Structure formats: C-alpha cells, structure tokens
Amino acid sequence: MKTVLYIIFAAIICCVGIGFYIKPTGNPIADKLIGSSIVGLFLVWMPLFIYHRYKGKDVKKYMITDDFFEKIKDEADTFIDKK
C-alpha cells in the first residue's frame, strides 16, 4: 500500500509539473492536466492515505462524545477547586 501511495503521489506531482510547464505555450490540455491532477490528489490519493494511516486504530479515541465533555468538565472543576 505504501508503494502504491508513493507511485500515485509521484504521478500527480509529475502531471501538475508538466501542466504548469506547458501552460505558457497556450496548450489547452495544460489546465485539464492540472485540474485532473488536483482532483486525483483529493479524491484518490487522500482517501487512500487516510485509510492506510488509520487502518487498525481505534477511531473512537479521536471522536468527541458526551463522555469527553464530562471528562473535561470534571478536570476543569478539580482545577478550579485547587485554586
């Protein structure tokens, strides 16, 4: 998976670079190349990257729930009581 992410990212960077390189010549494909690369970055690479990084981790640890607010409130109350 890591290798696939590197390959996709390198391809996207190359396409953006090529698009910006040929843009001054007035080639109409340059804008399409840059745009499709950015779309690929956010709709293909980013979800794959997020899946790869968080695979097998407990997502509930990062979620804000009522228990989280109660814990913060208790910590704040004990901090205020100490003063």
PyMOL commands that set and color helices and strands:
alter all, ss='L'
color gray80, all
select helices_A, chain A and resi 2-25+29-54+59-62+66-82
alter helices_A, ss='H'
color red, helices_A
deselect
rebuild
show_as cartoon
